[in-house]
Amino acid sequence: MGEVENSSLGTAEKVLVGEVTAPFGVRGQVKMRPLMDKPEVLATLRSVVLRYKDGREAVHRITGVRRHQEVVVLTFDGISDRDSAETLRGGLLLIEKSELPPLEADAYYEGQLLGLQVTTESGRDLGRIEQVHFYPANDVYETAVAMIPAVESIIVLVDLDAGRIVVRDMAGLRKDE
């Protein structure tokens, strides 16, 4: 099936870059929800780690990346039919951090932000980041209770090591305000 089991995965830091959402067609391709601005970079990598829904991880080689309307379509080595592609549904794609293209200062990959705890400067809890929306004007971080524009005037601190983001206290951040 074109995969290598856990023994060869190593301990390098991995970053979440996408999620397999469904099979695409009958030739083993899959749709991916990208968690990065330029998913085409995946085509340049030797392999990616796929974390299956059951928690098992395996290394897969991507042989094709293309956009189709609003989705990204991936082709994996050894996945050649719809049934095989179906086994990848819900899987998370991870790559070694060292293989990611360098970012500008104060820029982050979505997979680095998901799950970070968000609080205001006064300590009000806004929950954990569940999704990052990419809009032309700016990105927006979504928690269960808030929509937070990712702009310098609102984001005070992003501390990946501590797993937290601090934002300015302001009306209208919470969805119920």
HELIX and SHEET records of a PDB file:
HELIX    1   1 ASN A    6  SER A    8  5                                   3    
HELIX    2   2 PRO A   39  THR A   44  5                                   6    
HELIX    3   3 ARG A   82  GLU A   86  1                                   5    
HELIX    4   4 LYS A   97  GLU A   99  5                                   3    
HELIX    5   5 GLU A  110  LEU A  113  1                                   4    
SHEET    1   A 8 GLU A   3  VAL A   4  0                                        
SHEET    2   A 8 GLU A  57  HIS A  60 -1                                        
SHEET    3   A 8 VAL A  48  ARG A  51 -1                                        
SHEET    4   A 8 LEU A  92  GLU A  96 -1                                        
SHEET    5   A 8 LYS A  14  PHE A  24 -1                                        
SHEET    6   A 8 GLN A  29  PRO A  34 -1                                        
SHEET    7   A 8 VAL A  71  PHE A  76 -1                                        
SHEET    8   A 8 ILE A  62  HIS A  68 -1                                        
SHEET    1   B 4 ASP A 125  ARG A 128  0                                        
SHEET    2   B 4 GLN A 117  THR A 120 -1                                        
SHEET    3   B 4 ARG A 164  VAL A 167  1                                        
SHEET    4   B 4 ILE A 155  ASP A 159 -1                                        
SHEET    1   C 3 GLN A 131  HIS A 133  0                                        
SHEET    2   C 3 VAL A 140  GLU A 142 -1                                        
SHEET    3   C 3 MET A 147  PRO A 149 -1                                        
END                                                                             
